[in-house]
Amino acid sequence: MHADLMEDGIIAGRHRIARLMRDNDLKARQKRRFKKTTDSDHGGPVAPNHLDQDFAATAPDQKWAADISYIWTAEGWLYLAIVLDLYSRRIVGWAVRDRLKKDLALSALQRALVLRQPRAGILHHSDRGSQYCSYDYQRILGRHGFIPSMSGKGNCYDNAMVETVFKTIKSELIWRTSFQSRRQAEHAIARYIDGFYNPVRRHSALGYKSPIMFEHDAKRETMVLH
């Protein structure tokens, strides 16, 4: 800030600038902590990239995408796994844990299965992380007739829609709050996803409808046509 003001010809001391910023509740944006969530150095099976960055879907439960992100709290890291329906951008499954283990991804998937009760044939896309390549995760995908798909190594664009959702969650909730505990963060995430993101938050790509509203309207239109 001091350098910018000096370049604009405004002469002021650094301490005065700091005081004025405090008086006006202006704070510098802090560098975000980084935590690696993808461990692709494993011997598990890697599926072909069937999605191939084609995120379009014509109905619910055609394409799901899964990924894991992280939230910093005063108690340490909290990990968030979600399963996203690419048709409506609805988060159909999510889970949090204090450790980055395979049961995190499994819990999010199981929640999605309970909610949606899907038929076989869904394309399930994820990165090459050990959580998604684990025997237990792949066994559940096979049992329910999913078609596994995985991103190319180190290619974040292959799962760009989920990354966009994580960025939305962080910019609208996580980065605005200093969580004192993992439980506090979990409760806030639950309120955001189940109470705002899915039922209320409007998306320009959905005609400014929420994910649940978009699915509801599409279902009603289909019933009218038939």
Buried (B, 14 or more C-beta within 10 A) or exposed (E): EBEEEEEEEEEEEEEEBEEEEEEEEEEEEEEEEEEEBBEBEEEBEBBEBBBEBEBEBEEBBBBBBBBBBBBBBEBEBBBBBBBBBBBBBBBBBBBBBBEBEBBBBBBBBBBBBEBBEBEEEBBBBBBBBBBBBBEEBBEBBEEBEBBBBBBBEEEEEBBBBBBBBBEBBBEEBBBEEEBEEBEBBBEBBEEBBEEEBBBEBEBEEBEEBBBBBBBBEBEEEEEEEE
